[in-house]
Amino acid sequence: MKAAFIHEPGPAESIVIGDLPDPRPGERDIVVEVKASSVNPIDIYIRSGMIPMDLPLPFIPGCDFAGIVRAVGPGVQSFAPGDKVWGSNQGLLGRQGTMARLACVHEHFAYPIPEGVSFEQAAAASLVGITASIGLHQKACLSSGEKVLVSGGGGAIGSMVIQMAAAEKAKVTATTSSAEKMDRCRNDGATTILDYTKDEWADQALEKNPGGFDVIWETSRTPDLSTLVGLLAENGRMVIMAGRDARPEFPIGPFYVKGCSLFGFAMFKIPPHRQAEAASKVNEGLASGAIRPGIAATFPLDKASEAHTLQESITLHRSSSGGIASGKILVIP
């Protein structure tokens, strides 16, 4: 099969295109003909070696996929050849990734694609959708009508969180940094959008949301917890999802006095049955149209290294990358 792979961790230029043996399914594996794969920050961290992992070499990067089942292992009960599926959790913890014509996936990391949803939409919603659902529904236990602040709503995960919160009838405020991203936040369902580059944004947030926010979702790699805790309501919940190397000061006093809770998690460490529950929420949103994953750019498999370079510039260097404000970067094998 044709695949994008590396021989050892390194820069995006180390990705090569070539032929590798077709994968064979294990007892409960399915082999998927990949129609679309998306690029995530975790993919560039693993490919570059920023997050050390034992990798099968040559290693195919890529967490997300959408495609058609072509073969199943003898113990598979959930799928049959010809089924359309999507999923995430590949390309890490010893598993090969999805930037290839074929991918071998355990059946508990695959989910049916709803009728009328494209491969591109399913792939774009994969990791970000499962992550958003786990954070909002399983960790923060969001209820209808609550006030939600999405800090960094202009990115791919922020966009998904806004859409999911809006689908739950939450009152959503988003912060971002450009007119283009503000428009995207508004289209996703945010009713208030603030420019976080302005010193007064937090004061404005409280003016528009007296008493503070029930749920805050922080996407920054360098979170300002002092400001965010000040914005939490009584019994407020905060979800953080970035900042592996961050060591910010934490305002313990106001946090515990208000009875707040803080949640952090890595999606790929969540048990498969919990991820499946989140995937069901994603499918509900995709089927109803409440979830509309943005697609920022699409590359053929031969340009996989360019896709990684673009994601790296956005993730590590905060580049606008030619006007791309939000949405997923797809690779089409």
JORAUR-V955650 format. One record per backbone hydrogen bond with DSSP energy under -0.5 kcal/mol. CO is the residue of the C=O (numbers start at 1). NH is the residue of the N-H. E is the energy in kcal/mol with one decimal. If there is no record, write none. Layout:
CO | NH | E
CO | NH | E
//
This chain:
1 | 20 | -2.7
2 | 101 | -2.5
3 | 18 | -2.3
5 | 16 | -3.0
6 | 58 | -0.6
6 | 59 | -2.6
11 | 14 | -2.2
12 | 15 | -1.8
16 | 5 | -2.5
18 | 3 | -2.7
26 | 29 | -1.3
27 | 75 | -2.9
28 | 107 | -2.6
29 | 73 | -2.8
30 | 32 | -0.6
30 | 105 | -3.0
31 | 70 | -3.3
31 | 71 | -1.3
32 | 34 | -0.9
32 | 103 | -2.0
33 | 68 | -1.9
36 | 66 | -1.5
37 | 331 | -4.0
38 | 64 | -0.7
39 | 329 | -0.6
40 | 43 | -0.9
40 | 44 | -1.2
41 | 45 | -2.1
42 | 46 | -2.2
43 | 47 | -2.5
44 | 48 | -2.1
45 | 49 | -0.9
45 | 50 | -1.1
45 | 51 | -1.8
47 | 10 | -2.3
50 | 52 | -0.6
53 | 55 | -0.7
59 | 6 | -2.4
59 | 61 | -0.6
60 | 97 | -2.0
61 | 99 | -1.8
63 | 90 | -1.3
65 | 87 | -2.0
66 | 35 | -2.9
66 | 36 | -1.7
67 | 85 | -2.6
68 | 33 | -3.3
69 | 82 | -3.2
71 | 31 | -2.9
73 | 76 | -1.6
80 | 83 | -2.2
83 | 69 | -3.0
83 | 85 | -0.5
84 | 113 | -2.1
85 | 67 | -2.7
86 | 111 | -2.6
87 | 65 | -2.1
92 | 95 | -2.0
96 | 91 | -1.3
98 | 100 | -2.2
99 | 4 | -2.8
101 | 34 | -1.7
103 | 32 | -3.2
103 | 105 | -0.6
105 | 30 | -3.1
106 | 109 | -2.3
107 | 110 | -1.4
109 | 88 | -0.6
111 | 86 | -2.5
112 | 114 | -0.5
114 | 117 | -1.9
118 | 122 | -2.3
119 | 123 | -2.6
120 | 124 | -2.3
121 | 125 | -1.5
122 | 126 | -0.6
123 | 126 | -0.9
125 | 129 | -1.9
126 | 130 | -2.4
127 | 131 | -2.5
128 | 132 | -2.4
129 | 133 | -2.3
130 | 134 | -2.5
131 | 135 | -2.4
132 | 136 | -2.7
133 | 137 | -2.7
133 | 138 | -1.0
134 | 138 | -0.9
134 | 139 | -2.0
135 | 140 | -2.8
136 | 142 | -2.8
143 | 146 | -1.7
146 | 171 | -2.7
147 | 214 | -1.3
147 | 215 | -2.0
148 | 150 | -0.5
148 | 173 | -3.1
149 | 151 | -0.7
149 | 217 | -3.0
150 | 152 | -0.8
150 | 153 | -0.7
150 | 175 | -2.3
151 | 219 | -1.7
152 | 155 | -1.1
155 | 159 | -2.6
156 | 160 | -1.6
157 | 161 | -2.5
158 | 162 | -2.5
159 | 163 | -2.1
160 | 164 | -2.5
161 | 165 | -2.8
162 | 166 | -2.8
163 | 167 | -2.0
164 | 168 | -1.0
165 | 168 | -0.6
165 | 170 | -2.1
166 | 169 | -1.9
169 | 145 | -0.7
170 | 172 | -0.8
171 | 148 | -2.7
172 | 191 | -2.5
172 | 192 | -1.4
173 | 150 | -2.9
174 | 194 | -2.7
175 | 152 | -1.1
175 | 153 | -2.5
175 | 154 | -0.5
176 | 196 | -1.9
178 | 182 | -2.4
179 | 183 | -2.2
180 | 184 | -1.7
181 | 185 | -2.5
182 | 186 | -2.3
183 | 187 | -2.5
184 | 188 | -2.0
185 | 189 | -0.8
185 | 190 | -2.4
186 | 189 | -0.9
192 | 174 | -2.7
194 | 176 | -2.3
194 | 196 | -0.8
195 | 198 | -1.8
198 | 201 | -1.7
200 | 204 | -2.3
201 | 205 | -2.2
202 | 206 | -1.9
203 | 207 | -2.1
204 | 208 | -1.9
205 | 209 | -1.0
209 | 212 | -2.2
213 | 233 | -2.9
214 | 237 | -2.9
215 | 149 | -2.5
216 | 218 | -0.6
216 | 239 | -2.9
217 | 151 | -2.8
217 | 219 | -0.5
218 | 241 | -1.2
223 | 225 | -1.0
224 | 228 | -2.1
225 | 229 | -2.9
226 | 230 | -1.4
227 | 231 | -0.8
228 | 231 | -1.0
228 | 232 | -0.7
229 | 232 | -0.9
231 | 213 | -2.7
233 | 236 | -2.0
236 | 261 | -2.2
237 | 216 | -2.3
238 | 263 | -3.1
239 | 218 | -3.0
240 | 265 | -0.7
243 | 246 | -1.5
250 | 252 | -1.8
251 | 255 | -1.5
252 | 256 | -2.6
253 | 257 | -2.2
254 | 258 | -1.3
255 | 260 | -2.1
256 | 259 | -1.0
258 | 235 | -3.3
261 | 238 | -2.5
263 | 240 | -2.8
265 | 267 | -0.6
266 | 269 | -2.2
267 | 270 | -1.8
271 | 274 | -0.8
271 | 275 | -2.1
272 | 276 | -2.4
273 | 277 | -1.5
274 | 278 | -2.0
275 | 279 | -2.7
276 | 280 | -1.9
277 | 281 | -1.4
278 | 282 | -2.1
279 | 283 | -2.7
280 | 284 | -2.1
281 | 285 | -2.1
282 | 286 | -2.8
283 | 287 | -2.7
284 | 288 | -2.0
285 | 289 | -1.4
285 | 290 | -0.8
285 | 291 | -2.0
290 | 292 | -0.6
294 | 296 | -0.6
294 | 328 | -3.0
297 | 330 | -2.9
299 | 332 | -2.9
300 | 303 | -2.0
301 | 304 | -1.8
303 | 306 | -0.5
303 | 307 | -1.8
304 | 308 | -2.1
305 | 309 | -2.2
306 | 310 | -2.3
307 | 311 | -2.2
308 | 312 | -2.5
309 | 313 | -2.1
310 | 314 | -1.7
311 | 315 | -2.9
312 | 316 | -2.6
312 | 317 | -0.8
313 | 317 | -0.6
313 | 319 | -2.4
314 | 318 | -0.7
320 | 324 | -1.2
321 | 324 | -0.8
323 | 325 | -0.7
328 | 296 | -2.3
328 | 297 | -1.4
328 | 330 | -0.6
329 | 39 | -2.7
330 | 299 | -2.4
331 | 37 | -2.4
331 | 333 | -0.7
332 | 301 | -1.4
//
